[in-house]
Amino acid sequence: MPEMIFRSCFPSERSVVKQKTESNMEKVDYGKAVAELEKIAAEVEDPATSIDDIDKYVKRAKELISSCRTYLRSVRDKADGIDNI
């Protein structure tokens, strides 16, 4: 019982992330993000790609990976909620 009170007073990391990212969830098209990451990987592996372009691709890849992780966390949290019903 005390554990339940503690949990209700202090939100878990997941719930804080969920609150921050729930509005962004609709903005993330996971499939498109993965497709873009695949294109970025191909460009970075191409010997003709300049170092400056690689830097831009790496920065964009970091943004996409962060968005995908956030999206996947929110999906996991929803799935966890289903298990608790």
C-alpha positions in Angstrom: 0.0 0.0 0.0 2.7 2.6 0.8 4.3 1.8 -2.6 1.0 2.9 -4.3 1.0 6.2 -2.4 4.6 6.8 -3.4 3.9 6.1 -7.0 0.9 8.5 -7.0 2.9 11.3 -5.5 5.9 10.9 -7.8 5.3 10.2 -11.5 7.5 7.6 -13.1 9.9 8.6 -15.8 7.6 6.9 -18.3 4.7 9.1 -17.3 6.7 12.2 -17.5 8.0 11.3 -20.9 4.5 10.4 -22.0 3.2 13.8 -20.8 5.9 15.7 -22.7 5.6 13.7 -25.9 2.0 12.7 -26.2 1.3 15.8 -28.3 4.3 14.9 -30.6 3.1 11.3 -31.1 0.8 12.2 -34.0 3.6 14.2 -35.7 5.9 11.2 -35.9 5.3 8.9 -38.9 7.5 6.0 -37.8 7.6 4.4 -41.3 8.7 7.6 -43.0 11.3 8.3 -40.3 12.8 4.8 -40.8 12.8 5.2 -44.5 14.6 8.5 -44.2 17.2 7.0 -41.9 17.8 4.3 -44.5 18.4 7.0 -47.1 20.7 8.8 -44.8 22.7 5.6 -44.1 23.1 5.1 -47.9 24.3 8.7 -48.3 26.8 8.5 -45.5 28.2 5.3 -46.9 28.6 6.8 -50.3 32.3 7.7 -50.8 31.2 10.8 -52.9 29.4 12.4 -49.9 31.4 15.3 -48.5 32.3 15.6 -44.8 30.1 18.7 -44.5 27.1 16.7 -45.9 27.9 13.8 -43.6 27.7 16.2 -40.6 24.3 17.4 -41.7 23.1 13.8 -42.2 24.3 12.7 -38.8 22.5 15.6 -37.1 19.3 14.8 -38.9 19.7 11.1 -38.1 20.0 12.0 -34.4 16.7 14.0 -34.6 14.9 11.1 -36.3 16.2 8.5 -33.9 15.1 10.6 -30.9 11.7 11.0 -32.4 11.4 7.3 -33.1 12.5 6.4 -29.6 9.9 8.8 -28.1 7.2 7.3 -30.3 8.2 3.7 -29.4 8.2 4.6 -25.7 4.7 6.0 -26.0 3.5 2.9 -27.8 5.1 0.7 -25.2 3.4 2.7 -22.4 0.1 2.2 -24.1 0.7 -1.5 -24.5 1.7 -1.7 -20.8 -1.6 0.0 -20.0 -3.5 -2.6 -21.9 -1.7 -5.4 -19.9 -2.8 -3.7 -16.6 -6.5 -3.8 -17.5 
